[in-house]
Amino acid sequence: MQVPLLDLKRQYSALKKELEQAVLSVIAETKFIMGPEVVIFEKEAAEYCGSKYSIGVASGTDALLLALRACEVGPGDEVITPSFTFFSTAGTITRLGATPVFVDIDPDTYNIVPELIESKITPKTKVIMPVHLYGQCADMDPINRIAQKHHLKVVEDAAQAIGSKYKGKKAGAMGDFGCFSFFPSKNLGAAGDGGLVTTDSPDMAEFIRILRFHGAKPKYFHSFIGYNSRLDTIQAAILSVKLKYLDGWTARRREHALVYNSAFKGLDIITPQEEDFNYHIYNQYTIAVKNRDKLSAVLKENQIGHEIYYPVPLHLQECYRSLGYKEGDLPVTERKARDVISLPIYPELTTEEQDFVIETVKRSI
Ligand SMILES: *Cc1c(COP(=O)(O)O)cnc(C)c1O
């Protein structure tokens, strides 16, 4: 049996009519850039995320970039963030001329440890950027307390966490900005690239709206230098269709997670730990095992899709050598980079497929 890590074709067959209608109507209408569907989706997304405003942008990476720009991050500044994350988290900081300052993660949640943040704050620190990794929120209350105390902004990298909750609050609605990605493999995926920034500040929402449009307001009058970073109308139309189904899909993912958790109980497998106050949306179901590479080989042999998020932490990436980090600086991050492996958990995964994954993992351990 072949089990893909993610099979978007199943989602498509279920929504085929609705999706095709939405796309065709944009094509017929021809308002491809900033058509009415963008405004509609922004309104729905803000409501869904529990934020006052949301601004559609071209990707999750751009969401981070624009949010950091809105925090006035620039050359000489520092941004505190985890190293165990997708590249964009730090890449956007560096692209603005600032320096990422990496902090270690909690071994149970894979998220930044709030207690390790304060000692990294310097007069150059502007922003704390937690990442809600794999779909579980970082411990936001202490992070926000530290930020308030030191007059820092908080940008949530919620790219993997749409719909995730922390003490009842939604991901992206706890910091100054929330940044989301609609990359196809995220829980809410577009038919291409897309992203979103959420905020409760009307001024910041307006600033990002201008920023995504070359910094122009009115058109052709540029008071600052912006980007070409809009959410395509076609993508917005697709996302509006899919958003209605998101909570149902998340519920299925959570059911699959429970099945895995109980199947792996008592084995030499570290299963994901969901904090009592969190609602994990399982963008990834990630386990940690002693012989990760052997498990990966066995899964491959059995045609079971899997992936390693992430094999090289950012502080040890070639492109960040000049930052001067060395092995041993972030021990939990480095251990997890060696041990983690993510298994199929998409909503449409069948019982037979999941049983096969479980049996294969058990045989390999
Ligand atoms: C996917 C992702 C991004 C980037 O999103 P894109 O839409 O691919 O640009 C940023 N941060 C994290 C943690 C992600 O998982």
Ligand as a Chemical Component Dictionary entry (heavy atoms), coordinates in Angstrom:
data_LIG
# 
_chem_comp.id                   LIG 
_chem_comp.type                 NON-POLYMER 
_chem_comp.pdbx_formal_charge   0 
_chem_comp.three_letter_code    LIG 
# 
loop_
_chem_comp_atom.comp_id 
_chem_comp_atom.atom_id 
_chem_comp_atom.alt_atom_id 
_chem_comp_atom.type_symbol 
_chem_comp_atom.charge 
_chem_comp_atom.model_Cartn_x 
_chem_comp_atom.model_Cartn_y 
_chem_comp_atom.model_Cartn_z 
_chem_comp_atom.pdbx_ordinal 
LIG C1 C1 C 0 5.295 27.683 5.434  1  
LIG C2 C2 C 0 5.979 28.515 6.450  2  
LIG C3 C3 C 0 6.393 29.831 6.195  3  
LIG C4 C4 C 0 6.403 30.441 4.817  4  
LIG O1 O1 O 0 5.233 30.425 4.125  5  
LIG P1 P1 P 0 5.242 30.530 2.510  6  
LIG O2 O2 O 0 3.808 30.778 2.216  7  
LIG O3 O3 O 0 5.745 29.246 1.990  8  
LIG O4 O4 O 0 6.092 31.685 2.139  9  
LIG C5 C5 C 0 6.930 30.568 7.231  10 
LIG N1 N1 N 0 7.090 30.043 8.458  11 
LIG C6 C6 C 0 6.730 28.784 8.748  12 
LIG C7 C7 C 0 6.920 28.270 10.124 13 
LIG C8 C8 C 0 6.184 27.974 7.746  14 
LIG O5 O5 O 0 5.853 26.709 8.033  15 
# 
loop_
_chem_comp_bond.comp_id 
_chem_comp_bond.atom_id_1 
_chem_comp_bond.atom_id_2 
_chem_comp_bond.value_order 
_chem_comp_bond.pdbx_ordinal 
LIG C1 C2 SING 1  
LIG C2 C3 SING 2  
LIG C2 C8 DOUB 3  
LIG C3 C4 SING 4  
LIG C3 C5 DOUB 5  
LIG C4 O1 SING 6  
LIG O1 P1 SING 7  
LIG P1 O2 DOUB 8  
LIG P1 O3 SING 9  
LIG P1 O4 SING 10 
LIG C5 N1 SING 11 
LIG N1 C6 DOUB 12 
LIG C6 C7 SING 13 
LIG C6 C8 SING 14 
LIG C8 O5 SING 15 
# 
